[in-house]
Amino acid sequence: MRKIIQLTLIVLCSIMFSSCFETVEEINLNSDGSGRMILTLNVSQSKAKVASLMKLKTVNGYKVPSQQEIVAELNKTAVALRNMPGISNVKTTNDFSNYIFTVSFDFKEVSNINTASTKILQQYKIPAYNIARYQYNKAAKTFIKTYQLNPETKKQYMDLKQEDKEVFKNALYTSVYRFDAPVKAQTNKDAKLSGSKKAVMFRTAITNIVTYGTSVNNTIILQ
């Protein structure tokens, strides 16, 4: 259970008892390949339920983390990121009124995201196959995201008890990529282009990714 939830966001292990949450991955990419990444866990739609559950010790046999433990996990992730080459300006936020949590950082080049993600997964003892990969070719002005669902990930989900699967019933995954230049073309037919043509958004249920293998991949060519 814990590993499945951690796949959706680095710090998602902190909350595992609400079926209505959204994980948001944002990348603001500069033309030189540098940029900023923001990871958000938004449980605000279930904040009343979460607030009640936070008063309990366990739910469905899983320990309910305290606010202090959640903050500690965020800080642990921030410390690890600050020690990584190419990563700077690391920040975390925790809003326990609305249950919205973020981890954000600047990167010198897109490959820094891959290195940081791999080391964070190792820190939480999550297999490296659960990671997306990012590339940016400055000459070709092309940004690429690739993720291949591993059969073990699906197996872990299918092996969950029904009450644990309920955690993901209405859970959403959203990605937003913003660029300096307009987008000329992209390969993911389910991704939406903004009116300015400088941002691409993709949203789907997390169960679509884990159960049906819905592709989050995209190759985005800039003008």
Secondary structure, DSSP 8 states (H G I E B T S, - for coil): -HHHHHHH-TTGGG--S-S--EEEEEEEE-TTS-EEEEEEEE-GGGHHHHHHHTTSSEETTEE---HHHHHHHHHHHHHHHHTSTTEEEEEEEEETTTTEEEEEEEESSTHHHHHHHHHHHHHTT--GGG--EEEEETTTTEEEEE----HHHHHHHHTS-HHHHGGGTT-EEEEEEEESS-EEEES-TT-EE-TTSSEEEEEEEHHHHHHH-----EEEEE-
